[in-house]
């Protein structure tokens, strides 16, 4: 599959009851859903949702990284082995 485009959706979900994580009390969960569109109609989804109190990155930083990655990977073919969870996707993304 060759990546034809991307759509990044931001979500916000209320938590009832709240969660206590890493010394923080969370009343909502925020993150990104990333949709990759392939040439020929293939679609894939991923999520990026840093957890306040545990993650070193903010949601804003993750959104910036996702936008840069989407721009960089548009038009590139995805390795067939990427779906096998054998490390091919990580290698393709440069280990990040």
FENTAPE-V595443 format. One record per pair of residues at least 24 apart in sequence whose C-alpha atoms are under 6 Angstrom apart, sorted by the first residue. I is the first residue (numbers start at 1). J is the second residue. D is the distance in Angstrom with one decimal. If there is no record, write none. Layout:
i: (I;I)
j: (J;J)
d: (D;D)
This chain:
i: (1;1;1;2;2;2;2;2;2;3;3;3;3;3;4;4;4;4;4;5;5;6;6;6;7;8;8;9;22;22;24)
j: (38;77;78;38;39;75;76;77;78;37;38;74;75;76;37;38;39;74;75;37;74;35;36;37;35;33;34;33;53;54;53)
d: (5.8;5.5;5.5;5.4;5.7;5.9;5.4;3.9;5.9;5.9;4.4;5.3;5.1;5.8;5.6;4.9;5.3;6.0;5.7;5.2;6.0;5.6;4.7;5.9;5.1;5.9;4.6;5.1;4.4;5.6;5.7)
